[in-house]
Amino acid sequence: MQRFERVVEAGGVLLKAERFAGKDPLLVACLLLTFDVGRLLVEVAPGALTIRTTVMETKDAVPAGMVDGAEEEPWWRVLGGPLSRTQATDNGVRLQFRADADNPRIIALENAGGEVRVTLDPLARS
């Protein structure tokens, strides 16, 4: 959560979203979010109740098997937008892209049985 808050403080813009290859783009083993201020790997730690984030300092540190999610729901809606707010949930985090006055999109990243569930907040759709 603190790592996402640092992205907000730095005015970080989402440049790329990648997920570990699998059948369901909304339920993934891990997710790599590249901001103009850094790269964060999102995953569920073994036995954990919530998600964790790890800073990926180099491209070599990124797990093999990642695929581009730029054209997938919900990432195509927020690429190029700033991360403006974060909110911790019981088992993950809600990320708000764009300011309140700029048609924000909220994406939830949550632990779903050891995988990361990606959800576009239905209250934020319009």
Residue frames relative to the residue before (quaternion, step in Angstrom):
aa qw qx qy qz dx dy dz
M 1.0000 0.0000 0.0000 0.0000 0.00 0.00 0.00
Q 0.6552 0.5219 -0.3174 0.4445 3.59 0.93 -0.88
R 0.6301 0.5378 -0.3473 0.4394 3.58 1.02 -0.70
F 0.6428 0.4934 -0.3251 0.4875 3.59 1.02 -0.73
E 0.6245 0.5359 -0.3406 0.4547 3.60 1.02 -0.73
R 0.6284 0.5240 -0.3345 0.4676 3.59 1.05 -0.69
V 0.6133 0.5308 -0.3444 0.4728 3.59 1.07 -0.72
V 0.6333 0.5227 -0.3254 0.4688 3.60 0.98 -0.85
E 0.6722 0.5101 -0.2942 0.4487 3.59 0.84 -1.00
A 0.7068 0.4481 -0.2540 0.4849 3.59 1.07 -0.72
G 0.4544 -0.6885 0.4524 0.3388 3.60 1.26 -0.11
G 0.2014 0.8465 -0.4714 0.1435 3.56 1.19 0.62
V 0.2322 -0.7587 0.6017 0.0923 3.53 -1.03 0.97
L 0.4216 -0.7045 0.5127 0.2513 3.58 -0.93 0.93
L 0.1716 -0.8140 0.5522 0.0547 3.56 -0.63 1.18
K 0.8140 -0.0095 0.0705 0.5766 3.57 1.01 -0.78
A 0.0961 -0.7579 0.6423 0.0620 3.55 -1.17 0.70
E 0.0025 -0.7894 0.6125 -0.0401 3.55 -0.78 1.08
R 0.1473 -0.7790 0.6041 0.0808 3.56 -1.16 0.63
F 0.5573 -0.5619 0.4738 0.3863 3.51 -1.25 0.41
A 0.5529 -0.6487 0.4106 0.3238 3.57 -0.81 1.03
G 0.2684 0.7304 -0.5915 0.2111 3.53 -0.97 0.94
K 0.6898 -0.5048 0.3305 0.4002 3.55 -1.29 0.14
D 0.7824 0.2956 -0.1399 0.5300 3.58 0.97 -0.86
P 0.3134 -0.7825 0.5037 0.1889 3.63 -0.44 1.12
L 0.6848 0.4763 -0.2853 0.4720 3.60 1.25 -0.26
L 0.7212 0.2670 -0.2089 0.6041 3.58 1.32 0.06
V 0.1088 0.8458 -0.4969 0.1608 3.55 -0.04 1.34
A 0.5693 -0.5826 0.4580 0.3561 3.55 -1.26 0.48
C 0.7804 -0.1301 0.0832 0.6059 3.58 1.06 -0.75
L 0.2275 -0.7529 0.6120 0.0824 3.48 -1.31 0.54
L 0.1553 -0.7775 0.6037 0.0838 3.58 -0.96 0.86
L 0.0797 -0.7922 0.6050 0.0064 3.56 -0.64 1.17
T 0.1425 -0.7955 0.5873 0.0450 3.56 -0.67 1.17
F 0.0961 -0.7724 0.6277 0.0083 3.52 -0.72 1.19
D 0.6224 -0.5370 0.3960 0.4093 3.58 -1.20 0.27
V 0.7074 0.4279 -0.2558 0.5010 3.60 1.25 -0.25
G 0.8031 -0.1928 0.1049 0.5539 3.60 1.25 0.10
R 0.4359 -0.6838 0.5378 0.2306 3.52 -1.41 0.23
L 0.0797 -0.8017 0.5918 0.0256 3.60 -0.87 0.97
L 0.2342 -0.7337 0.6241 0.1316 3.54 -0.97 0.97
V 0.1354 -0.7838 0.6046 0.0422 3.57 -0.80 1.07
E 0.1873 0.7667 -0.5922 0.1628 3.56 -0.82 1.04
V 0.4481 -0.6323 0.5433 0.3228 3.54 -1.35 0.03
A 0.3821 -0.7104 0.5420 0.2356 3.56 -0.79 1.02
P 0.5933 -0.5827 0.4045 0.3805 3.62 -0.99 0.74
G 0.8393 0.1530 -0.1475 0.5004 3.56 -0.80 1.07
A 0.5338 0.6460 -0.3992 0.3719 3.61 1.25 -0.02
L 0.4499 -0.6844 0.5096 0.2636 3.55 -1.27 0.45
T 0.7705 0.2647 -0.1378 0.5633 3.55 1.22 -0.41
I 0.6042 -0.5442 0.4247 0.3979 3.57 -1.30 -0.06
R 0.1900 -0.7438 0.6196 0.1634 3.55 -1.32 0.20
T 0.2329 -0.7496 0.6006 0.1517 3.54 -1.25 0.49
T 0.1106 -0.7685 0.6292 0.0369 3.51 -1.15 0.77
V 0.4015 -0.6871 0.5476 0.2587 3.57 -0.97 0.86
M 0.2097 -0.7578 0.6085 0.1069 3.57 -0.89 0.99
E 0.2609 -0.8168 0.5017 0.1138 3.54 -0.23 1.32
T 0.8076 0.1274 -0.0444 0.5741 3.59 1.01 -0.79
K 0.6286 -0.5318 0.4143 0.3878 3.54 -1.26 0.41
D 0.6143 0.5699 -0.3387 0.4280 3.60 1.11 -0.67
A 0.6437 0.5415 -0.3175 0.4377 3.60 1.16 -0.54
V 0.5581 0.6168 -0.3819 0.4028 3.60 1.25 -0.36
P 0.5038 -0.6579 0.4593 0.3200 3.62 -0.88 0.88
A 0.4968 -0.6315 0.5032 0.3181 3.57 -1.11 0.68
G 0.7297 0.4433 -0.3107 0.4179 3.56 -1.18 0.54
M 0.4438 0.6795 -0.4685 0.3491 3.58 1.22 0.33
V 0.1332 -0.7794 0.6084 0.0675 3.58 -1.07 0.80
D 0.5707 -0.6145 0.4360 0.3266 3.55 -1.16 0.71
G 0.1749 -0.8018 0.5660 0.0780 3.56 -0.91 0.94
A 0.2806 0.8223 -0.4658 0.1677 3.58 1.27 0.26
E 0.7582 0.3552 -0.2089 0.5053 3.59 1.02 -0.67
E 0.5686 0.6036 -0.3741 0.4152 3.57 1.29 0.10
E 0.5402 -0.5690 0.5137 0.3473 3.50 -1.32 0.47
P 0.6682 -0.2513 -0.7000 -0.0189 1.70 -1.77 1.72
W 0.4039 0.7862 -0.4214 0.2030 3.58 1.32 -0.12
W 0.6162 0.5582 -0.3728 0.4120 3.62 0.95 -0.71
R 0.6201 0.5717 -0.3327 0.4219 3.59 1.19 -0.53
V 0.8031 0.3279 -0.1333 0.4793 3.59 1.08 -0.69
L 0.4465 0.6855 -0.4724 0.3280 3.62 1.20 -0.14
G 0.7807 0.2794 -0.2396 0.5049 3.56 -0.90 0.95
G 0.6401 0.5171 -0.3216 0.4685 3.57 1.30 -0.06
P 0.5123 -0.6516 0.4626 0.3146 3.56 -1.15 0.57
L 0.4106 -0.6325 0.5875 0.2937 3.53 -1.22 0.57
S 0.1062 -0.8594 0.4995 0.0235 3.58 -0.37 1.20
R 0.8107 0.0257 -0.0020 0.5849 3.61 1.17 -0.39
T 0.1105 -0.7623 0.6319 0.0853 3.54 -1.24 0.55
Q 0.0439 -0.7779 0.6263 0.0272 3.53 -1.21 0.55
A 0.3793 -0.7190 0.5371 0.2253 3.56 -0.78 1.03
T 0.1455 -0.7438 0.6442 0.1026 3.55 -1.19 0.69
D 0.7380 -0.4142 0.2810 0.4526 3.58 -1.27 0.09
N 0.8308 0.1295 -0.0437 0.5396 3.58 0.98 -0.79
G 0.8094 0.1444 -0.1101 0.5585 3.57 1.13 0.56
V 0.4858 -0.6315 0.5157 0.3149 3.52 -1.10 -0.82
R 0.2539 -0.7102 0.6312 0.1809 3.54 -1.25 0.57
L 0.1593 -0.7898 0.5901 0.0518 3.56 -0.86 1.04
Q 0.1524 -0.7793 0.6016 0.0864 3.57 -0.78 1.00
F 0.1499 -0.7690 0.6191 0.0535 3.52 -0.75 1.15
R 0.7944 0.1709 -0.2265 0.5370 3.55 -0.90 1.10
A 0.5690 -0.6217 0.4375 0.3135 3.54 -1.19 0.70
D 0.7113 -0.4671 0.3221 0.4149 3.55 -1.28 0.39
A 0.7203 0.4506 -0.2426 0.4683 3.59 0.97 -0.84
D 0.7102 0.4710 -0.2396 0.4652 3.61 1.26 -0.24
N 0.6117 -0.5787 0.3474 0.4126 3.60 0.96 0.88
P 0.0128 -0.8549 0.5187 -0.0030 3.61 0.64 1.10
R 0.2003 -0.7194 0.6505 0.1386 3.52 -1.33 0.48
I 0.1466 -0.7911 0.5912 0.0565 3.54 -0.88 0.98
I 0.0871 -0.7880 0.6095 0.0019 3.53 -0.81 1.11
A 0.2268 -0.7634 0.5925 0.1213 3.55 -0.88 1.00
L 0.1066 -0.7426 0.6593 0.0501 3.55 -1.09 0.88
E 0.1190 0.8287 -0.5285 0.1402 3.58 -0.41 1.22
N 0.5539 -0.5793 0.4870 0.3471 3.51 -1.29 0.52
A 0.0294 0.7715 -0.6333 0.0527 3.55 -0.84 1.05
G 0.8148 -0.2501 0.1212 0.5088 3.56 0.13 1.28
G 0.7605 -0.3756 0.1989 0.4908 3.57 1.01 0.77
E 0.6875 0.3734 -0.2822 0.5553 3.57 1.29 0.06
V 0.4920 -0.6386 0.4998 0.3167 3.56 -1.28 0.29
R 0.1871 -0.7603 0.6142 0.0987 3.56 -0.75 1.11
V 0.1899 -0.7713 0.6036 0.0685 3.55 -0.90 1.07
T 0.0538 0.8134 -0.5721 0.0906 3.57 -0.66 1.13
L 0.3204 -0.6851 0.6154 0.2218 3.56 -1.02 0.84
D 0.4561 -0.7064 0.4685 0.2709 3.57 -0.63 1.14
P 0.4133 -0.7381 0.4702 0.2516 3.61 -0.59 1.09
L 0.6204 0.5456 -0.3499 0.4416 3.60 1.13 -0.50
A 0.6839 0.4818 -0.2782 0.4719 3.58 1.21 -0.44
R 0.5361 0.6267 -0.4147 0.3846 3.61 1.21 -0.10
S 0.1804 0.7635 -0.6127 0.0954 3.51 -1.13 0.67
